[in-house]
Amino acid sequence: MDGYPERSPNGENLLGSNTILRHPAWLTELDSRLRSQEEELTLVKSALADALRRLSFYDQQIPLLRQQLLEANSGLSDAKDPALLPQDNGAFWSLPAAFSNDSFRSTMTQQPGGYRESVPSAERASPRVSVGTQTEESSMLEAKQSQYLSNGHLKQTESSVVQGKTDQAPSTLGQTGFTEGLVSGGPLEPVKNSFGLQAEGGGDPGFALELQNVQEKQKVQEEPQARGTGCHLPRTCPHETQDVGEPPPEDSRDKVSGVGQSQPPAQSLGQLPASPEPPLEVGSSNSSSTPASPVPAVQSLMSSKKELLRRNSSSDKPSKTKQRLSKKAASSANLFNHSSSFENRTKDPSLSPGPLSARRMHQEGRSTKMFLRGRPITMYIPSDFLNYEELRMELPTEKLKLDWVYGYRGRDCRSNLYVLTSGELVYFIACVVVLYHVQHRTQRHYLRHTDCVRCLAVHPDKVRVASGQMAGVDKDGKPLQPSVHIWDSSNLNTLLEIGQGSFERGVGSLAFSTADEGAYLCVIDESNEHMLSVWDCARGTKQAEIKSTNESVLTVEFNPQDSSNIITTGKSHVYFWTWSGNSLTKKQGIFGKYKKPKFIQCFVFDTNSDVLTGDSEGNILTWARVPADIRTLGKGAKETYQISKQTRAHEGSIFSLCLCRDGSVLSGGGKDRRLVQWSPSLSLLQEVEIPEQFGAVRTIAEGDGGELLVGTTRNALLRGSLAEGFRPIIQGHTDELWGLGTHPSRDLFVTCAHDRQLCMWDSGEHTLAWSTTLEETGLCADFHPSGKVVTVGFSSGRWVVLDTETQQVLSSYIDGNEQLSVVRYSPDGEFLAIGSHDNFIYIYSVEDSGHKYTRFGRCTGHSSFITHLDWSKDGKFIMSNSGDYEILYCKFHV
């Protein structure tokens, strides 16, 4: 066939006479599809032609309508007493009832269901209409109003009330039907609904709040004390507040416009009736109005015009954003179940376009665009600022400086506590190496590491320190190689940084040589082969390197009498290394008749240069030097180590061994939490048990005058002696810390973590005031402004209130079934905001200094889980952030 490929890429016939003869139905189907496509193209062309005709018609009519509006406005300038004035953004506001012309005086009286307007026999003043519009709906609305004005007056209604929503004409903030017949006797202010919600000027159509119906208003006014407040929201935030109380009557549930509910289809501008209907009076089932005749051209335009959508944001469409967030933002399974109303609101036609100045700045490109995880975000300069350059300022000169570190990393690290000649203890936590002076109770910090520090070694001069870090990433996401820093503890200056690009994953163990006064440093990294390397500390050059083992390596040390002898221990092994030039050779320790332990976790050289190892079986093995077997190892082989003695020391693992200055040996056990002192011949001298609250012994260091320093597995540092016992000098959490709150008036703060501990800290004394165990994992906490109670949010959606003096739980509540990420009291203590991973912010009213709580409402609008929230100083705004980097603002009207 001409025009068709004869063969497929693999050489098979695609179309041929035999194929068509065997499959006549196939040709029929192709013909049917072709006809269907031609019909669809015809329909599309027809629709396009119709759209072009309508656009041409609009272009011809809109100048005429604008001219009529200008004439109407010029006629209004003589009236001087308009009943209603539009804002610059198109939203209508009520004016005081006292006019200069007595014929236009009217009053507003409050009724159970709203506000009743008593209008005298004189005709109402005509509203002034602004010609600054952005959408055609606004043009249609203004043209319709101008026709009413051209008739000379608006028809009078004896009495009317504001009704939020009726079956005949639902209304939204900004519609003419809402403002007609409304004259306020008070100061100039926007009209509010029964919840106290009001739209800010120029509100985004997606955030416009619908008025509640008359029945809901009656219920709210009957209980002013219970529901006298609510949230009204600026246009930059899609938050809504949903009052939580008794359910509305069955016959009005479909009318109430609640948060998170789908709204009934509102009558669009293009479907407005020929004459406006005044609002219904409370308690009446009908209403009376005198229709006014609009311009025929306007009628034809509105009858044939379709709704046009307008967005005030240039960000991605909600549907596309939702698809992207559902893949990238870690939230609940029901991440977007609640956001259907938000999407619908965003697609509503704009009834109150923003000011012309704001639109002009947007058109001129006065905006900035940023990308968050590939998602473009456009930020516009606020329209209130005419000269943005005047707001530019320099960064503040003040900077934060680390003052104190609470905690010590003993849970998963070892050999990380040493005493310097200055009397300071050196240890690490996170990426900070801490130098703590026990007598002066001061801290200094070495802060040059860019990721977590995992090992530490002190030079024989007790001044220089080596610290090794893990691999990480910088602030731009670029990978950072693990390295070792050699620094001076007297001035915290870095002397040398070695190993960048030489180590993998991280640095696991470090050791300075002793026999040659610390000339060399041995390093073992965290790669699969656990590479062992020796470095020159003066020049920073690598002297030798070798693969050690595929098993875990826990410790490394130089022989204090011979720098060519290196020992490593770890999982089921003891290796004796010989270093010569650029080569390293190893000999494996043989356990022989002794049971081979699963882990050898620590070792130390005694006064005879024998090696004492502590293992997971609770035994201390003595490895003594013996002459080398020339027949096995060859001529010239040096002496080797063999087990000469086994001593039962602890129940469970031995985590630490320490050689004291008097030749005695200290051992610390894991399971039995005992600290035992042994004679040089390993006979028991004395022992003490560490309290259970501090955990097992992780490392031991000898201080001055027989004083001992002990690091524990529960991240505490203890100070004391075997005779007098131990007390904590440093304490911390044992798992990830998530919640923190500061006391409003005292030097106290509270923390909670995955270890289920709630801790109160004294920031003046740098000590732990008290701690208590929670029933669940605490993730967030905050003090009441009175300081008498503290609220803690859990991972299950539950939150509790505790007394700060007795640590007793006063009350417990549940909001949702997902984890709570933030709790915050308002500055006056009257409200509590709770941010959850179900994308909601729950609001509670607070009484009795934080002892009584009542559910007040719920803020919605976020498309991902809440990460942070904060109150403004006056307590009228909540600023919240979510997992998709969205910042929303909620305004409270009390």
Secondary structure, DSSP 8 states (H G I E B T S, - for coil): -TTS-SB-TTS-BSS-HHHHHH-HHHHHHHHHHHHHHHHHHHHHHHHHHHHHHHHHHHHHHHHHHHHHHHHHHHHHTTT---SEEE-TTS-EEE--S--SSGGG--EEEEETTEEEEE--SS-B---------SSHHHHHHHHHHHHHHHTTSB---SEEE--S--SS---BTT-HHHHTT---SSSSB----TTS----TT--GGG--B---HHHHHHHHH-TTTSS-EE---TT---EE---SS---GGGTTT---TT--------GGG--SS------TT-S----------HHHHHHHHH-------S--S--HHHHHHHHHHHS---TTTTGGGHHHHHHHHS--SS---HHHHHHHHTT-EEEEEETTEEEEEE--TT-S-GGGG-----S-------------SS--S--EE-TTSEEEEEETTEEEEEETTTTEEEEE---SS-EEEEEE-TTSSEEEEEEB-EE-TTS-EE---EEEEETTT--EEEEE-TTT-SSBEEEEEE-TTTTS-EEEEEESSTT-EEEEEETTT--EEEEEE--SS-EEEEEEETTEEEEEEEEEBTEEEEEEEETTEEEEEE---TTS---SBEEEEEE-TTS-EEEEETTSEEEEEEEE---HHHH-TT---EEEEEEEEE--SS-EEEEEE-TTS-EEEEESSS-EEEEE-TT--EEEEEE--GGG-SEEEEEE-GGG-EEEEETTS-EEEEETTTEEEEEE---SS-EEEEEE-SSSSEEEEEETT-EEEEEETTTTEEEEEEE-SS-EEEEEE-TTSSEEEEEETTSEEEEEETTT--EEEEEE-SSS-EEEEEE-TTSSEEEEEETTS-EEEEEEEGGGTEEEEEEEEE--SS-EEEEEE-TTSSEEEEEETTS-EEEEEEE-
